[in-house]
Amino acid sequence: MTVKTDKRISEARAWTYVLLGGLLEIVWASGFKYEDVPSIVVLVSLLASFDLIIRAAKALPVGTVYAVFAGMGTLGTTIVEIVMSGGTVSMLRIVFILLLLACIIGLKLSSKGSEA
């Protein structure tokens, strides 16, 4: 019989998981639109990103983890869209992208030491 031990990951490792999960979200979300991304890459990155986010949520506040994950995905897919569409972007869109980036950074900084 095996006994499961509660191995908590460090906060730094959890944030690494969030970062990697967010990057993988950009891959799979962009893969839905662009046929150049093979379906297997989309599927693997989708599953891996959610696995990483689940692992990170065990050590960090789940609301913060999901907000940062979703924000990274939104920023990344928006940037991919801008690059793939020839680089046309309005100043208002840039302002909102920077605002979203500031909110993601704020969430990360404000979560320091907030876990129970």
N, C-alpha and C positions, 0 to 999 in steps of 0.2 A: 504494500500500500504506500502511495506517495503522499507526502504532506506538502500542501501548497504554502509557500512562504510569501508574505507581502513584501515584495522588493519594490520600494519606491525609487523612482529615478530622481536625479538631481534636477533642480530648477533649470540649470544651464542646459542639460540634456533635453529637457522638455521643450525649451524654447528652440533648440536645434530641430526637434521633431516638428514644431509648428512651422519653422522656416522651410524645411524640406517639404512638408505637406503642402504649404502654400505654393511653392514652386511647382510641385507635381499637379496641383489644381490648375495652374496656368496651362500646363501641357494638355491635360484631358479636356479642359473647357475649350481651349483653342482647337483641339482635335475634332470637336463636334462640328466645327465650321469648315476647317481646311482639310481637304482630301489628302494632302501630302503627308498627314500624320496617320500612320497605319493604325487600324482598329485595335490590334493587340497592344500597341503602345498606349492608346487611350484607356483601354480596360485595365492594364497593369498599373498605370499611373493613378487611375481613379481609386482602385482598391488600396494601393500603397498609401495614397494621401489620406484616406479615411482611417487606415490603420495607425498612421503616425499621429493623427489628431486624437484618436481615442487614447493612445498611449500618453500623449501630452496632457490630456484632460484629467488623467489620474494624479498628476502632480501640480497642475495649475488650475485656477478657476475656469470652469467650463465656458462661461459666458465670454471671458476674455480670450480664451483659446479660439473659440469659434469666430468671434468678431475679427480677430487678427487674421485668421485663416481665410475667411470670406473677403476681408478687405484686401489681402494680398492677391487673392484670385481676381478680384475686381480690377485692381490696379494693373496687374500683369496682363490680363486679357484685354484691357483697354489699350495698353501700350502696344501689345501685339497687333491689335486692330488698326491702330494709328500707323504703325510701320507697314503693315500689309496693304493698307489703303493708299499708300503713297505719301504719307506724312502730313496730310491736311488735318489741322486741329484748330478749333477756335480758342480764343483766350479764356472764355468762360469755362470751357472744358478743362483747360490747364489749371485754372483756379480750383475747380472742384477736385481734380486729381491730387493737387497739393494739399487741399483740406483733408481729404481722405487719408493721405499719407501721414499728416500731422496727427490725426485721430488714432491711427494704428500705433504710431510711436508713443502717443500719450497713454494708450491702454497698456502698452508693454511696460512703460516706466511706472505707471501707477499700480501695477499688479505686484511690484516688488514687495515681498514680505506679507502679502495679503492672504496667503493660503492658510487654511486652518490647521 
